[in-house]
Amino acid sequence: MLGGMQDWPLRVMRLLDHAEREHGSREIVSFYAGGEKVRSDWRGVARDSRRLARALVRMGLKRGDRVGTLAMNHGRHLLAWYGAIGAGGVLHTINTRLFDEQLVYIVNHAEDRVLFYDKSFAPLVERLKPRWTSVEHYICFDDGEFDALLAGESDDFAWVEGDEREPMMLCYTSGTTGNPKGVLYEHRSTVIHAMMQISPDIFDLSARSVVLPIVPMFHAAGWALPFSTAMVGGKLVYSTDYTPAVMCELMRDEGVTHTAGVPTVWLALMQHVEATGAGLGKLSSMHIGGSAAPRAMIRYFTERGIRVGHAWGMTEMSPLGTVGAATGDWDELSFDQQLDYMCKQGRVPFGVELRTVDGEGRVLPRDGQSSGRLQTRGPWIIRQYFQDSNGPIIDAEGWFDTGDIAALHPNGVLQITDRSKDVIKSGGEWISSIDLENAAVGCPGVAEAAAVGVYHPKWDERPILLVVKREGGDVTPQAILDHLSGHVAKWWLPDEIVFVESLPHTATGKLLKTALREQYRDYKLASAA
């Protein structure tokens, strides 16, 4: 024989084994609403996950059975992740912000057999329990029931082994139109994804990292941070309270170095810091995803010495696709040029391939100018939705259509220009609602903005800008137009600016453009009269 390497399946529980063996004393901190702070470590997580896995097997859980969680970010939820997977089950994290009908649909569609939930969701559970047809066991995390379950079990348990391509996690899309769709992650794809995340160009994680995930654990596998942090043995800090005051306190008291969340969270944090003078402690790395980050936000944190990683991805991508890592010529760029780059969605890591195509499917050049439908493929990219009779959703070469409109630059940088359904087409040309919104948020006095296209008899569509004022702000339409004039083409300027009290969001914090388009479908422009 010529020789070769060992057969060592890439199974998720090997991440926890590593964290226990090599970083067992590294802390896991949970801060609960009301002020309670609970401390554990990776050794304790591994021990209690084995106890939970034993309990699940005793309940009759079989390989591949789904285990649902309806919970916020905390250590007990983390135990449910590893305990369910270690028992051979498929973890199903349920988005707590979905409507009742969507929650009924996904639990029944997933055929969850066990459901773990926070006490705060008990009224919801009691309301929907009669309609959930597959759930056999309901276990509350924080009324003593979960702790009693663990206390009654031995930690003498060997993880259920199997092929690395077996499923281990199920996440559903937000479902802004139609029913949510399930995305089934595999052991192999998840471990490879975690290996990519820890690199300096992506999340830059190490044993020294103290990670405060603001992204909910139910949103796209919590951006997979529970897996990548275990891989390096970092400290995890969880909180069920995302108010800016609590976040600043945790950052200071726990020495947080890394955090990740959606732009709406960071807007609130910026306002709190400005109003109170609160510090951000040792924070050195912040990743922003879920929707595009405004330039003003990126500048704000960068000027305070915090590395901002603008990230793009989706549930169908496990979820990470690109991150704004520094380019080879970074030190030669001016600060404004660096900001220009950071406002884009960044570059792909090894394991992700991207291309853009036109309406006829022709591959477009990577010239930074040609926009088209963004497609992707790779080892952690979806092939087919869970229990979907329509079959694979990729083409013959493995490309998945993301639904985004984008341009690829010569240096490999991705720039999302819009969602295919959100792009505004005026006079045969595209206007990026994302660019309009991000530019508007940079105007003093603007808290949030949404651009939608409305009917125009000459131009087909023209943009209007819906604006939420900052608290105490007194911004005017003309001030916003004057600000936009320095950032976008003149023909992009909105025909009208409408001030609103609030804007609707999806369950994952993105602007709910479907609702806005419906609401303003019959809007009459004065310029169209």
C-alpha positions in Angstrom: 0.0 0.0 0.0 1.1 3.5 -0.7 -0.2 4.8 2.6 -2.9 7.4 3.3 -4.8 9.3 6.0 -7.2 8.2 8.8 -10.9 8.0 8.3 -12.0 10.8 10.7 -15.6 11.9 9.9 -16.2 15.6 10.2 -18.9 15.4 12.9 -20.1 18.4 14.9 -19.6 16.8 18.3 -15.9 16.6 17.6 -16.0 20.4 18.0 -17.3 20.1 21.6 -14.9 17.3 22.4 -12.1 19.5 21.4 -13.4 22.5 23.4 -13.8 20.2 26.5 -10.4 18.6 26.1 -8.3 21.6 25.2 -10.2 24.6 26.5 -12.4 23.1 29.3 -12.2 26.0 31.7 -13.0 28.8 29.2 -16.2 30.4 30.3 -19.8 30.4 29.0 -21.7 33.3 30.5 -25.5 33.7 30.4 -27.1 37.0 31.4 -30.9 36.7 31.9 -33.5 39.5 31.8 -33.9 40.5 35.4 -30.1 40.6 36.1 -29.3 36.9 36.8 -25.8 35.9 35.5 -25.0 32.2 35.2 -21.4 31.0 34.5 -20.3 27.7 33.1 -17.5 26.5 30.9 -16.9 24.3 27.9 -16.2 21.4 30.3 -19.6 21.9 31.8 -21.3 22.3 28.5 -19.9 19.0 27.3 -20.8 17.2 30.5 -24.4 18.5 30.5 -24.8 17.9 26.8 -24.0 14.2 27.4 -26.6 14.1 30.1 -29.2 15.8 27.8 -28.4 13.4 25.0 -28.9 10.4 27.3 -32.2 11.8 28.4 -33.4 12.3 24.8 -32.4 8.8 23.8 -34.3 7.5 26.9 -37.4 9.5 25.6 -37.2 7.5 22.4 -35.3 9.9 20.1 -34.0 8.1 17.1 -31.3 9.1 14.6 -32.6 11.9 12.4 -35.5 12.9 14.6 -36.1 16.6 14.9 -35.7 18.5 18.2 -37.2 22.0 18.3 -36.0 25.0 20.4 -38.1 28.1 20.9 -35.7 30.2 22.9 -33.4 33.2 23.2 -29.6 33.2 23.6 -28.4 31.5 26.8 -26.4 28.6 28.1 -29.3 26.2 28.4 -30.1 26.7 24.8 -26.5 26.0 23.9 -26.8 22.7 25.8 -29.9 21.8 23.7 -27.9 22.4 20.5 -25.2 20.0 21.4 -27.3 17.6 23.3 -29.8 17.1 20.5 -27.0 16.7 17.9 -25.0 14.4 20.1 -28.0 12.2 20.5 -28.2 11.7 16.8 -31.1 14.1 16.4 -31.5 17.1 14.1 -31.7 20.4 15.9 -34.5 22.7 14.7 -34.1 26.3 15.9 -37.5 28.0 15.7 -37.7 31.7 14.9 -39.6 33.2 17.9 -40.7 36.2 15.8 -42.8 34.3 13.3 -46.6 34.5 13.2 -48.7 31.8 14.7 -49.6 30.2 11.3 -46.0 30.1 10.3 -45.0 28.5 13.7 -47.7 25.9 13.2 -46.5 25.2 9.7 -42.8 24.8 10.4 -43.1 22.6 13.6 -45.5 20.3 11.8 -43.5 20.3 8.6 -40.3 19.6 10.5 -42.2 16.9 12.5 -40.5 17.9 15.7 -40.7 15.3 18.4 -39.3 17.3 21.3 -39.7 21.0 21.9 -37.5 23.0 24.4 -38.8 26.5 25.1 -38.2 29.6 27.3 -40.8 30.3 30.0 -41.5 33.7 28.3 -42.9 31.7 25.4 -45.1 29.5 27.5 -48.3 31.3 26.5 -47.4 30.8 22.8 -46.7 27.1 23.4 -50.0 26.6 25.3 -51.9 28.4 22.5 -50.3 26.3 19.7 -49.8 23.0 21.4 -53.2 21.6 20.2 -52.2 22.4 16.6 -48.7 20.9 16.8 -49.3 17.3 15.8 -45.9 15.7 16.1 -44.5 17.0 19.4 -44.5 14.4 22.1 -42.4 16.1 24.8 -42.4 19.8 25.9 -39.6 20.9 28.2 -39.3 24.4 29.7 -35.8 25.8 30.0 -36.2 28.0 33.0 -38.8 26.7 35.5 -36.6 24.0 37.0 -37.8 21.3 34.6 -34.7 21.4 32.3 -32.3 21.4 35.2 -34.1 18.5 36.9 -33.9 16.5 33.6 -30.1 16.9 33.5 -29.7 16.2 37.2 -31.4 12.8 36.8 -29.0 11.6 34.1 -25.5 10.3 34.1 -22.9 12.0 31.8 -21.6 8.6 30.8 -22.7 8.8 27.2 -21.0 8.3 23.9 -22.1 10.6 21.1 -24.1 8.9 18.4 -21.7 8.4 15.5 -22.4 8.1 11.8 -21.6 9.4 8.4 -20.3 13.0 8.1 -23.0 13.8 5.5 -25.8 13.0 7.9 -28.1 16.0 8.8 -27.7 17.7 12.1 -29.6 21.0 12.0 -32.7 22.5 10.4 -33.3 26.2 9.8 -36.3 27.7 8.1 -36.2 30.9 6.0 -38.1 33.9 7.2 -41.0 33.2 4.9 -41.9 36.8 3.7 -43.9 35.2 0.9 -45.5 31.8 1.1 -44.6 29.3 3.7 -41.0 29.2 5.2 -38.7 26.7 3.6 -36.5 24.4 5.6 -32.7 24.2 5.0 -31.0 21.1 6.3 -27.4 21.4 7.4 -25.0 18.4 7.5 -22.2 17.6 9.9 -19.6 17.9 7.2 -20.8 21.2 5.8 -21.1 22.7 9.3 -17.6 21.7 10.4 -16.1 23.0 7.1 -18.1 26.3 7.6 -16.8 26.7 11.1 -13.2 26.1 10.0 -13.6 28.9 7.5 -15.1 31.3 10.0 -12.2 31.3 12.5 -9.7 32.6 9.9 -8.3 36.1 10.3 -10.0 37.4 7.2 -13.4 36.2 8.4 -14.3 36.3 12.1 -10.7 36.2 13.3 -11.5 33.9 16.3 -9.0 32.4 18.7 -8.8 31.1 22.3 -8.4 34.8 23.4 -11.7 35.8 21.8 -14.7 36.8 24.0 -17.7 36.6 21.8 -21.1 38.3 22.4 -23.5 37.1 19.7 -26.3 39.6 19.3 -27.6 37.6 16.4 -30.3 35.3 17.8 -29.4 31.6 18.0 -32.6 30.9 16.0 -31.4 33.0 13.0 -29.4 31.0 10.4 -27.7 28.9 13.1 -26.8 32.0 15.1 -24.4 32.7 12.2 -22.7 29.4 13.3 -20.9 31.1 16.2 -21.7 28.4 18.7 -19.7 26.0 16.5 -16.7 28.2 15.5 -16.3 29.5 19.1 -16.1 25.9 20.3 -13.5 25.1 17.6 -11.1 27.7 19.0 -12.2 27.5 22.7 -13.2 31.1 22.9 -15.4 32.6 25.7 -19.1 33.0 24.9 -21.3 35.7 26.4 -25.0 35.3 25.9 -27.8 37.7 26.9 -31.6 37.5 26.6 -31.7 41.3 26.9 -30.4 43.2 23.8 -30.9 46.7 25.1 -27.9 49.0 24.4 -27.3 49.6 28.1 -27.0 45.9 28.8 -24.8 45.3 25.8 -22.4 48.0 26.9 -22.4 46.7 30.4 -21.6 43.1 29.3 -18.9 44.4 26.9 -17.2 46.2 29.7 -17.6 43.6 32.5 -16.9 40.5 30.5 -14.1 41.9 28.3 -16.0 41.3 25.0 -13.7 41.4 21.9 -16.1 40.2 19.2 -19.7 40.7 18.4 -22.1 40.2 15.6 -25.6 41.4 14.7 -28.0 43.2 12.3 -27.7 47.0 11.5 -30.8 47.9 13.6 -29.0 46.7 16.8 -26.0 48.8 16.0 -28.0 51.9 15.2 -29.6 51.7 18.7 -26.1 51.1 20.3 -24.7 54.2 18.5 -27.5 56.4 19.8 -27.0 55.1 23.3 -23.3 55.7 23.3 -23.8 59.2 21.9 -26.5 60.0 24.5 -24.7 58.5 27.5 -21.0 58.4 26.8 -21.0 54.7 27.5 -17.8 52.9 26.5 -17.5 49.7 24.5 -14.7 48.1 26.6 -12.3 45.9 24.7 -14.5 45.5 21.6 -12.2 45.1 18.6 -14.2 43.3 16.0 -17.8 43.8 14.9 -19.6 41.9 12.1 -22.7 43.4 10.6 -25.1 41.3 8.4 -28.7 40.5 7.8 -29.0 43.6 5.7 -26.7 46.2 4.2 -24.8 48.4 6.7 -24.9 52.2 6.1 -21.6 54.0 5.5 -22.2 56.3 8.4 -22.4 53.2 10.8 -19.2 51.6 9.4 -17.4 54.9 9.7 -18.7 55.4 13.3 -17.3 52.2 14.7 -14.1 52.2 12.5 -13.1 55.6 13.8 -13.3 54.1 17.3 -10.7 51.5 16.5 -13.2 48.6 15.9 -12.8 46.4 12.9 -16.1 46.3 11.0 -16.7 43.2 8.9 -19.6 43.8 6.6 -21.0 40.3 6.0 -23.4 38.8 3.4 -25.0 35.4 3.4 -28.3 33.6 3.8 -29.9 30.7 5.5 -29.3 28.6 2.4 -25.6 29.2 2.8 -25.1 28.0 6.4 -25.1 31.2 6.4 -21.9 32.9 5.5 -21.0 33.9 1.9 -18.7 36.9 2.1 -17.0 39.2 4.6 -15.3 42.6 4.2 -11.7 41.4 4.8 -8.8 43.7 4.0 -7.4 43.5 0.5 -3.7 43.1 -0.4 -3.3 46.9 -1.1 -5.2 47.9 2.1 -2.3 50.0 3.5 -2.1 51.9 0.3 -5.7 53.1 0.4 -7.0 56.3 2.0 -9.5 56.1 4.8 -12.3 57.1 2.5 -11.2 54.4 0.0 -11.2 51.8 2.8 -14.7 52.9 3.8 -15.8 52.6 0.1 -14.6 49.0 0.2 -16.2 48.2 3.6 -19.6 49.4 2.4 -19.5 46.5 -0.1 -20.2 43.0 1.0 -16.6 41.8 0.8 -14.8 38.8 -0.6 -15.5 35.1 -0.5 -13.5 32.6 1.6 -12.3 29.3 0.2 -15.4 27.1 -0.2 -17.7 29.7 -1.8 -17.9 30.4 -5.5 -19.9 33.4 -6.9 -20.9 34.6 -10.4 -23.5 37.0 -11.8 -25.6 36.3 -14.9 -27.9 38.3 -17.1 -31.5 37.6 -18.0 -30.5 35.0 -20.5 -28.1 33.2 -18.1 -24.9 34.6 -19.7 -22.1 34.9 -17.2 -21.2 38.6 -16.7 -17.7 40.1 -16.4 -16.2 40.9 -13.0 -15.7 44.6 -13.9 -17.5 46.2 -11.0 -20.1 47.6 -13.4 -22.1 44.8 -14.8 -25.0 43.9 -12.4 -26.9 40.7 -12.7 -28.5 37.8 -10.7 -26.1 36.5 -8.1 -25.5 32.8 -8.1 -23.3 30.7 -5.7 -22.1 27.1 -5.1 -19.9 25.3 -2.5 -19.8 22.7 0.2 -22.1 24.5 2.6 -24.6 25.8 0.0 -28.1 24.3 -0.3 -29.0 21.7 -2.9 -32.6 21.1 -2.1 -35.1 22.4 0.5 -36.2 20.0 3.3 -39.0 17.7 2.3 -39.6 19.6 -0.9 -41.2 17.6 -3.7 -40.0 20.1 -6.3 -36.5 18.5 -6.1 -33.1 20.3 -6.3 -33.1 24.1 -6.6 -29.6 24.2 -8.3 -28.8 24.1 -12.0 -26.9 21.3 -13.7 -23.6 22.9 -12.7 -24.6 23.3 -9.1 -25.3 27.0 -9.1 -27.9 28.3 -6.6 -29.7 31.6 -7.5 -29.6 33.8 -4.4 -32.3 36.2 -5.6 -29.9 39.1 -5.2 -28.8 41.6 -7.8 -25.0 42.2 -7.6 -21.8 43.2 -9.3 -18.4 41.5 -8.9 -15.3 43.6 -8.9 -12.0 42.6 -10.5 -10.4 42.0 -7.1 -13.2 39.6 -6.2 -15.2 42.0 -4.0 -19.0 41.5 -4.0 -21.3 44.4 -4.2 -25.0 43.7 -3.6 -27.1 46.3 -5.4 -30.5 45.0 -4.5 -32.8 42.0 -4.1 -34.3 41.0 -7.5 -37.7 41.8 -6.2 -36.7 45.1 -4.6 -34.8 46.8 -7.5 -36.5 49.9 -8.8 -36.6 50.0 -12.6 -37.0 53.6 -13.9 -36.9 54.4 -17.6 -35.3 51.0 -18.3 -32.5 51.5 -15.8 -32.1 50.1 -12.3 -32.1 52.2 -9.2 -30.7 50.4 -6.1 -33.0 50.8 -3.1 -30.2 49.6 -0.8 -27.9 52.4 -1.9 -30.6 55.0 -1.5 -31.5 53.7 2.0 -27.9 53.6 3.1 -27.2 57.1 1.8 -30.3 58.5 3.5 -29.4 57.0 6.9 -26.2 59.0 6.8 -28.2 62.2 6.8 -28.3 63.8 10.3 -31.7 63.3 11.9 -32.6 60.2 9.9 -33.0 57.0 12.0 -34.1 54.6 9.3 -35.2 54.7 5.6 -36.8 52.5 3.0 -37.0 53.1 -0.7 -39.8 51.6 -2.8 -40.8 52.0 -6.4 -44.2 53.4 -7.2 -46.0 53.7 -10.6 -45.1 56.5 -12.9 -46.8 56.9 -16.4 -43.6 58.0 -18.1 -40.8 56.2 -16.2 -42.7 53.1 -15.3 -41.4 53.4 -11.7 -40.0 56.1 -9.6 -38.6 55.9 -6.0 -40.2 57.3 -2.9 -38.3 57.4 0.3 -40.0 56.5 3.6 -38.1 58.0 6.5 -38.3 57.5 10.3 -36.8 60.5 12.1 -34.4 60.2 14.9 -35.9 60.9 18.3 -35.8 64.6 18.8 -34.7 65.1 15.2 -36.1 67.9 12.9 -34.8 66.9 9.5 -36.7 68.2 6.4 -37.3 66.6 3.0 -35.0 69.2 1.4 -32.2 68.5 3.8 -32.4 64.8 2.9 -32.4 65.6 -0.8 -29.4 67.9 -0.4 -27.6 65.1 1.4 -28.5 62.5 -1.1 -27.4 64.7 -4.0 -23.8 64.2 -2.9 -24.1 60.4 -2.8 -26.3 59.2 -5.7 -27.0 60.1 -9.3 -29.5 62.9 -9.8 -32.0 60.6 -11.5 -31.9 58.3 -8.5 -33.2 61.0 -6.2 -36.7 60.1 -4.8 -39.6 61.9 -6.2 -41.1 62.3 -2.8 -40.0 61.8 0.8 -42.7 60.5 3.3 -42.1 60.7 7.0 -43.5 57.7 8.9 -43.5 56.6 12.6 -42.0 53.2 12.0 -41.1 50.7 9.2 -42.1 47.0 9.1 -39.4 44.4 9.5 -39.1 40.7 8.8 -38.6 38.2 11.6 -34.8 38.5 11.1 -34.7 42.3 11.2 -34.7 43.1 7.5 -37.0 45.7 6.0 -40.2 44.1 5.0 -40.3 45.4 1.4 -43.2 43.1 0.4 -45.5 44.9 2.9 -44.2 48.3 1.9 -44.8 47.6 -1.8 -48.3 46.5 -1.1 -49.0 49.5 1.2 -47.8 52.0 -1.4 -48.9 50.1 -4.5 -51.5 52.7 -5.4 -49.5 55.7 -4.2 -50.1 58.8 -6.5 -47.0 60.8 -7.2 -47.6 64.6 -7.6 -45.1 64.5 -10.5 -47.3 61.9 -12.3 -50.4 64.0 -12.3 
